[in-house]
């Protein structure tokens, strides 16, 4: 057993929210569960759980320990797999935001496959919050995120940059000369859902111009970048997307980039992993090389 049993018990309680349920899941008595947590609290000299109105929740110290314990558990599983199956095919298990998945993930997967033809590759595509949830739970090794997020609990690095641009269909007849953003308020705004990185960046962009989505003629909120592109191609509204997401449509003329006066955003693409992730250096080298060579 590579992880202290007390930490396993702590993780189980945090997941199930109950000492009783944790005891059942671990096939030990409830007093044994209580004793292990008490021992852990005494060693760390902090309180890990507290009850409020018969509801069990983590203390701030418990929340911090949860991040480290999740990391340790994921790393232990990785080490165990490497030792038990030293000749197993390389694996790549990560999460990516929806915007990144459309344009960048296929290139990442293709590059990894060319280097490791027998590789096992798994990619989960979610919005920014969903990616971070998967990462915290130890269900993926790392996440690729283009939006704004609280990076403090993670090991992060910038692996590339992508312009965040306004786009619309040429059917709308918008000029190719620089426009004030206020000139577009007469059109519908097609944009991503709350919780996505694109949503956060768009709101920040509009805020710098003292605007909100409600200032546009209509608001169309969609969770899929591909669906947004299809709506725009029908001649409905404008949107703000990453350039990599619409590069094919810009090239074939289905969509046009809007030239906006005093509005220019190039946003970093982040690699995020749990602290002390074993393969961070190796993965960063591969990802940065892929971005440089193929994107």
N, C-alpha and C positions, 0 to 999 in steps of 0.2 A: 504494500500500500504506500503510494508516494505522497499522498496528501494526509495531513493530520486528521484523524477521525473527527476531532472537534470542529474543524473547518467544514468537513462534509456535512456534519449535523447542522452547523450554522447556515450553510447554503440551502439545505433542505427546508429548514424553518423559513428562511427568507422567501423561498419559492412558494411554499404551501401556506404560509401565514398562520401556522398553528403548531404548537408543540405536540399536540395529540396526533395530528396528521403526519408530522415528521417522524414520530415514534413508530407509527404504523408502516410508513414507507421504508424505514431503516430496520424494521424488525427488532426493535429494542424497546425497553420500557420507557414510559414518560419520565419517571424519576431519573433514568440514565441520561435522557436528553437534557433535562434541567441541570444535572450535575456537570455534563460536558460544557454547556454554555456558561455556567458559573465558573468553571475552571478557566475557560478562555477569557472571560471578563476579568478574572483575578490576575491572570498573566499579563493581559494588555492594559489593565488598570483603567478600563472604560466600561460604560454601560452600552450594550449592543441592541437591546430591545426595550420597548416600553409599552405598557397597556394604556389605552385611553378609551373609555366607554366600552370596555370588553373587546376592543380591537387591538390586535398586536401589530406593531409597526417598528421599523428600524429607527434607531437614533441617528444623528449625524455621523457619529463614529461608526455605527453599524453600516451605514451607507457607503462610507469610505472602505471599510473592510470588505464589503460585498464586491466592490470593483477589483480589489487585489485577489480575493478568493476566487472569483470567476476566472481571472487571468491565470492563477496558479493551476486551477482545475483543467483549463484548456491546454496549458503547456504540458501538464502531466500526461494528458491523453495523447498529445502529439509525441512526446518522448516515448511513451509506451508503444505506440504504433511504429515508430522508427526502429526501436529495439527488437520488437517481435517480428516485424516484417522489413528487414534492412534492404531487401532487394525489390520491394514493392514499387510500382510505378509512381512517379512524382504526382503530387496532388496540388490543386489550386482551388481553394474554397473561399470565396469572398462575396461581399455584397456591393452593389453599386446603385446609385440613384438612377431614376428613370431617364434623366437627360443624358447621363454618361453612358447608360446601357445602349442607347440607340446608335450612337456613332463610335464610341470608343471601345466598348467591351468586345465587339466582334474582332477588332484588330488585336486586342490583348489576348483573346483566346487563340486566335490564329497564330500569333507569335509564339505563345507558350507551346502550342501543339507542334509547331515546326521544330522547336528545340527538344520536345519530349513527346514523340509520336505515340507512346503508350500512356500518356498522362490521363489522370482522372480530374476533370475540370467541372466545378460547380459554381454557378453565379446566381445569386438571388437579387432580383431588382425590386426596389422599394423606394419610397420617398426618403428624405434625409433622416427623419425621426425613426422610420422603420429600420433603416440600415444600422443606426446606432443601437437600437434595441437588440438586433441580432448580434451585434458585436459584443455588447455588454453580457449577453446570455452565453457567450462562448460558442455560438453556432456557426460563426464564420471566423476566418483567421484575420481578415482585415476588411475595411470598407473604403470605397472610392466615393468621395462626396464633393459636390461642387458648390453647395450652399453654405450659408453662415450657420455655425453651430458652436456650442461651448466645447472648446478643444481641451480644456484643463484636465479632464479625467483620462485623456488618451495620449498615446505617442503619435504625433502627427508630423507630416512632411509634405511640402508642396512638390508635386510631380509634373505640373504643367499649368498653363494658363489658357483660358478660352474667352473670347469677346462675347459679351451679352448684348445682343442687338435687337432693334425693332425690325419687324418684318410684316409684310402684307402682300396681297396678290396684286400683280400689275393691272388686273381688271379695275382696280379702284382709281387708277389714273393719278396716283400721288406723284408729286414732282420728285425729281432726283436731286434737286438742290436742297441744302440744309433747311429743315423745318423746325419751328418751335413746337415743343411737345403739346402745348395748349391748342395748336392747330388741329390736333388729332382727336380732341375730345368729342367731336361730333360723330365719331365712329364707335362701334362696339369694341370692347377690350376682351380678348380671349386669353385666359391666363390659368396658371396651375393652382392646385388646391393648397390650403393651409397645411403646413407640415413639410412642404417641399422646399428645397433650396431656392428654386426659381421664384416661388411666391415671396420668400423673405427678401430676395435681392430686388425684385420688382417693387415691393412696397418701400424699400429703402430708396430706390431710384425716384419713385413718385414723391416721396416725402421731401427729397431735396428740392423738388419743384413746387412744394406746397400743394400737392395733389394726392388724391386717393383713387382707387378703382371706381368708386361711386361717382366721380366727376365725369366719367365717360358716358356716352349715350346709353349704352347697355353693358352688362357684365355677363360674360359666358365663362364659367369656371369648369375646367376639365382636368382630369387626373393623368391623362396620357399625352405626351408630347406629339406622338404620331397623329392622334385625333385632332389636336390643335392645328397641326399642319394641314390636315384634310379640310378642316373648317375654313382656314384662311384661303386655301386653294379654290374654295367655292365663292370667293369674293366677299366673305363676311369678316369684317373687323380687322384689327391689328393685334399683334402679340409681341412679346419680348422673349426670345429664346437664345440659347447658346449657339454660336455660329457653327460649331461642329454638328449640331443637331439638324441644321437646315442647309448644310453645304451642298448636298445633292440637289435640293430644290432651287437654290440660288444659281447653281451651275446650269440647270436645264430651263430656267426662266419661269418655273411655276410660282416662285415667290421672289420678291425683291427686298433688298435691305433698305431700310429707311435711314436717310441722312438726317440726324437730329442735332440741332445747334446746342452746344454746351452740355451734351450728354454723351459720355464715353465711358464704358465700363468694361474692363478686362478682369475676370475673376479667376482666382487660383483654383486648381483641382487638388484636393487633399487626399493623401493616403492616411488612414487612421487605423490604429491597432491598439490593443490593450497594452499597458505599460510592460516593458521588459519582454516583449514578444520575441521569441527565439529567432524567427526568420526575417525580422524587419530589414536588416541590411541586404540580404539576398533578394527579397521581394522588391525593395526600393530600386536596386540596381536594374532588375529586369524591367520594372515599370517605366523608369526614366529612359532606359534604352529604347523601349517600345515607343514611347511618346516621341523621342527624338527621331527615330528612324521611320515611323509610319504615320504620325499624326501631323 
